[in-house]
Amino acid sequence: MAKGYLIARIDVTDPDQFAVYAKLAAGASARHGARALVRGGRFETLEGAPRERNVILEFDSFEKARDYYYSDDYQAAKQERENASVAEFVVVEGVD
């Protein structure tokens, strides 16, 4: 079965509020079996508009990645993020 990946590109506008989100999101991702492949770190934008923070979480399947995003615990974290950042999130299926 192909893995699922949640990819987030984020510009933080309120670091203190974003820290609250990050703590809640980390707990939610752990409860949903996510494995962080990328969480911040050095990057180089090759095309398109850059975002200051990039995150890639790996899940056992596309469905599990999607379930994480729509879970009650992640949605609670998302509420903390909404006024603290500008973000793009996608869920993609990996190659089997």
N, C-alpha and C positions, 0 to 999 in steps of 0.2 A: 504494500500500500504506500502511495506517495505521501510524503510529509506535507504539512501545511505551514505557511509562514505569514506572520503578521509583520508588515513593514511600515514603519512610521518615520516621517520626516517632520521635524518640529523646530520652530523658532520660539524660544522662551521669552515672554514679555514681562513676567512677574516671577523672579526666581524663588522667592519665599513661598508663594502659593504653589508653584510648580513642585517644590520639594515635598509638599503635602501629597500632591498627586503621585509623585514618583514612589513614595513609601507605600501608598495604597495599591498602586499598580503592580509593584514588585510582589506584594503579598498575594494579589489576585493571580498573577502569572505563575507563582509557585504552586498555588492550590490547583491550577489547571494544567500542571505538568509542562509548562513552557521551559525551553532552554534558550537562554540569551546567547545569540551568536554575535550580535553587535549591540553595544549600548554606549553611544557617544564615541569618543576616540577620534583619531586623526582621519581626515577625509580630504579629498580633492574633487571639486565639482568639474566634471568634464563637459557636460552640456546641461542646459536648463538653469533654472533659478536655484541657488543653493539654499539649504536650511542648515541651521547651526548644530542640530542634533539629529542623529540617525540611529534607528533601533530596528533590529531584526530578531524576532522571536520564532523559534522552531517548535512545532507541535507534531504529534503523531499523525495528524491528518488535517486536511483542509477544514473538515467539519469541526474538529476540536479547536482549531484556531478561530474559526467563526464563532463557535460557542463561547469561547473565552471573551471575545469582544462584546458580545451581547449579554454576558452574564451579569447578574445583579451586582456582584462585587466589583467587576471592572466598570460598570456603568456608574457606580458610586465614585470611583476614582476619576472617571471622565468628567463628572460634574466639577471636580476640583481643578481639572486641567483647562476647561473651556474658557475661563477668564484669565488664564495665566500663560496662554500660548496661542500660536497659529500653527495648525498641524494638518498633515495629510496622512491617512491610514489606508492601507490596502491589505487584503488577505489574498495570498496566491498559493496555488498548488505546485508542489515541487515535481521533479522528474522521478518517476518510479524506476 
